[in-house]
Amino acid sequence: MNIDWNKNPLIPAIAQDATTNEVLMLAYMNEEALELTLSTGYAHYFSRSKQRIWKKGESSGHTQEIVDVLLDCDGDTIVLKINQEGVACHTGRRSCFFTSLLQDKVVLDKEVDINSVYSVVDTLYHTILERKNSKEATKSWTKKLLNDKELLLSKIREEADEVCEAIGKESDEQVIYESADLLYHTLVGLGYRDISPDRVKQELARRFGMSGIEEKESRNTSKK
């Protein structure tokens, strides 16, 4: 059976431990991701948040070696039988399925310290998303910002002004402090819009080696 990629440009891909049959995660594949998975022997997915192909474990080293690839009867869902290196979940847990709705609690402990695996920006962004989706984080500043768009926007403007003030008049330490505040609030803004910071990195990579004039011209052209 062939996959109709015109009908289903993205299909669910379930990663399952080849030995224990434990379901570890659910992600999505497009045609290129599946071809890379089959040709390399390691799981590749299409990230809807990053809007790009990514190899599982490209940052963490927690790769998924392919043992088998199974296609369902409708030709629109895949099960990957894998050998998991490290853990499957970006939270540091072996499986992404760690919250019981019936018990209303987390039932799997973290196995890996994610601070030693991911960059501080990625770790902070994931934490912001956890606050966004949590019912228990009602008293957190991050949750308050996410629930009040006008407050969030005003804080980003305020922090940007403070960075400018620090660069113009204050010490290096104060510039660093204010820049950290601005970065945090900007990441909350990205989280509010569900835009992965990886997409900002991709845009910077696109501009790398491009002159300022060329970059502005490319933006003006795209708006026409």
Secondary structure by P-SEA (a helix, b strand, c coil): cccccccccbbbbbbbccccccccccccccaaaaaaaaaacbbbbbbccccccccccccccbbbbbccccccccccbbbbbccccccccccccccccccccccccccccccccccccccaaaaaaaaaaaaaacccccccaaaaaaacaaaaaaaaaaaaaaaaaaaccccaaaaaaaaaaaaaaaaaaaaaacccaaaaaaaaaaaccccaaaaaaaaaaaac
